[in-house]
Amino acid sequence: MFDFLTSLFSYAFITRALIVGVLVALCAALLGVSLVLKRYSMIGDGLSHVGFGALSVSLALGVAPLEVSLPVVALAAFLLMRLGENSMIKGDAAIAIISSSAIAIGIIVVSLTTGMNVDVYNYMFGSILAMSESDVMLSVLVSAVVLTLYALFYNKIFAVTFDESFARAIGIRAGRYNMLVAMLTALIIVVGMRMMGALLISSLIIFPAVTSMRVFKSFKSVVICSAAVSVFCFVAGIVISFAWSVPAGAAVVAVNLTVFFLFCAVKRVLMGRL
């Protein structure tokens, strides 16, 4: 085991992936609790499709993908929240409209320019080899911003998550904090796409929260458990990816699925004792 761990950390790309991945997994889990409770969990999937479209355009233009994707996906998050507030276009419909349009644009751009090359494949399915030192620095900075803002506005996010009408009644600007969660989610989606891929990044948002809710009930306990589960599953997924040479994103999702079933089993045992 010691020799395996020594071999694992001897690769710079593994170290970079673990640093960024742990931070992204932690941020995604914290935000995911609010998104799942507000039945807005699929925003991650929608924003990842927007990210793929932005990345396709940036690759075609030969410009830095992350620097282009961050503002584009943030704008998409803003539009999703605005469309979701429109009584004629509900939240799930707004996500479908924006995400399908973005991925269609991305596919068209790819087909007319670079074609389905390695870079495009990596952004769709993820690759731990794709993380450069500049990506790590940007990802750490973004994650630090997300964690700081989440900690500062934790009480407001909690209030808006559980009872938005009451939050508005006591003077909390619920729309502002809903927008904050959406924007922070957009940032995490972009920095996490390099490893998890556009098709799998939303799993970091949904799985830990849903898993924790099998056993825990209070908001604080669910948040803490989600963070722990998310970080554990990511690290375990990276180890499995390295040991068996399977895609990192798929390995992380597989571990999340396994832990979800374990928590379901624990819930059954606990209910049986009551």
N, C-alpha and C positions, 0 to 999 in steps of 0.2 A: 504493500500500500504506500509506504514511504517513497519507494522508487517511482511509483506511478505519479504521485503528487509532485515529486521533484521534476519528473519529465514534463508534467502538465504545465508547471509554472516556468519552465525553461524557455517556453515560446512567448515571444513578445506579443503576438496577436491574441493569445489566450488571456494574457494579463490585461490587455486593453479591453477585450470583450467582457471580462469579468467586472472590471471597474465600471464601465458604462452600463453593462447589463444589470448589475445590482442596483445602481442608482435609478435606472429607467423602470425596473421592475417595482422598486419601492414607490416611486412616484405614481406609476400606473395603478398600483393596488390602492393607494390612498384615495385617488380621484375616482377609482372604479366603484368604491362603496357608495358614494353619492350618486353616481350615474346609474347604478343598478337599482338603488332604492327609488329614484325618480323615474324609473322605466325609460331611461335614455341611454342605456348601455351600448346600443348599436351606433352611437355617434362615433365611437372609435373605429368601427368598420368603415363608416362613411368617410371619415377624415383620412383614413389610410388609402382609400381609393383616390381621394383628391391629391394626397401626397404622391401617389404613383403617377398621376397625370402631370403634376408639377415637375417631378423628377425626369419624366420622359422628355418634356419640353426643354429642361435645362441641359440634359445630355445631348439633345439635338443641336442646341445652340452653343455647346461647348463651354458652359459656365458652371460654377460650383453648385452642385445639387442641393446641399443643405441650406445654403444661403438663399437660394431661390424658394425652396419648399417651405421654409419657416413662415415667411409673410403670407404666402399663398394659402397654406393650410389654416393659419390664424384667421385670415379673411373668410375662409369657408366656414370656420366655426362661428364667426360672427353672423354670417348669413343664415346658418342653420338655426341659430337661436332666434333670429328675427323672423324667419319663415315659420318656426315652430310656434311663435306667439300669434300668428295669423290664424284665426278660427277656420279659414277656408283650407289651410294646408297644415295638417297635423304634423307632429314631430317625426314619426316614422316615414311619412310621405315626403317630408322635406329632405330627410337623409337619403331616401331613394333617388330623388330628383338630382341632388347635387352629386352624390357618389357615382351614379351610373353615367352622368354626363361627363364627369372628370375622367373616369377610367376609359370611356369611349374616346375622348380627346387624346389620352395617353396612347392608346392602341393605334389610333390613326397616325399620330406623330411618329411613333416607333416604326410602323410599317412603311412610312414614306421616307424615313431618314436612316437610322442606324440598323433597323431590323432587330430581331430578338437575339441580341448579343449577350455576353457574359454580364455586363453591367446591369442590363435590364433584368436578366434572370435573377441576379443577386438582390435587386430591389423588390422583386416580386416574392421571392421565397426566402430571402435572408442569407447572409454569409458573415461569419465571424472574421473572415479574412479581409472583409471590405473596410474595416475600421482603421483609419489612418490616425497619426498623432494629432493632427488638427481636428479631426472628427471627435476624438476623445476630449480634447480641451473644450470644444463647443458643447459637447454633450454634458460634461461635468458642470459647465457654467449654467446651462439651461436647467439641469436637474437641481442645482443649488437654488436657482430662482424659484422654481416650482415648490420645493420643500419649504423655503422661507415664507412665501406667500400663503401656502397652505397652513403653516403653523400660525402665522399672524391672524388669519381670518377663519381659524378653525371653528370658533363659536358661531360665527355668522353662517358658515357653510352648513354646520349642524342644524341650525334653526331653519334654514331654507330647505334643507333636504327633507326634514320630517314634517313640517307644517308651513308651507309657503304662505298660506293665507294669514296665519297667525303672525308670521314673521313680518309680513307687510303691515299688519295692524299695529305692531309695536314700533314701527318706524324703520325697519330694515328694508333697504332697497334690494328686494329679492332678485329683480332682473339683473342688477349689477353683479351679484354673486353667482347667479347662474351663468352669466357671461364669463366671469372669472374662471369658473370650473371648466367651461368649454374651451377657453383660450389655453389654459394650462394643459388640458388634454391634447390639444392640437400640437403644442410644443413637444410633449412626450412622444406622441405618435411619430413625429418627424425624426427625432433622434433615435428612436427605437427601430425604425424600419430597416436600417442597415443590417441589423442582426436577425430580426424576426421575420422581415419581409412584409410587404403590404397585405398579403393574404392571411397572415397569422398574428400581426401585432395587436389586434383587438383582443386576443385571448389573454394578454397580460392585464387588461382592464376588467374583463368579465369573470374569468375563472377564480382568482383569489377571493373576490367579494362573495360570489355565489357559494364557494366552498366554505368559507367562514360562517356564512349564515345558516349552514346546516346544523351547527352546534351552538354558536353564540347568538345572543339576541340584542344586547345593548350596542349602541352605535360605537362607543369607545372600544369595546372588546372586539367587535367585528373589524374595526380599523386596524387594531394592533395585530390581530390574527392574520388578516389579509396581507399586511406588510411582511410578516414572518413567512407565511406560506409562499408568497410571491418570490421573495429572495431565495428561499430554499429551493423552490422548483426551478428557478433560473440556474442556480449554481449546479444542481443535480443534472439539469438538461445539458449544460455545457460539458460536464464530466462525461456524460453518456455519449454526447456528440464526439468528443475527443477519443473515447475508448473504442467506440464501434464505428466511427467514421460515417455518421449519419448527419443530415442537416441540423444545425443548432436549433432553429426555430421549431422544427417538427419535434425534436427531442424535448424541448421545454414544454410544448403543448401536451405531449404524451405524459410527462411527469405530472403536469397540472391535472390532467384527466384522471390519473391514478390516485392522486391525493384527494380529488373530489369524491371518488367512489369510496375511499377510506373514511372520509368524513361522513358520508351517507351511512356507512356501516356503523360508525360510532353513534350517530344519531339514533339509529334503530335500537342499538344496545341500551342507550340512555332512556329512550322512551319505553323500552321493555321493563326497565327497573322501576318506572313510576307507577 
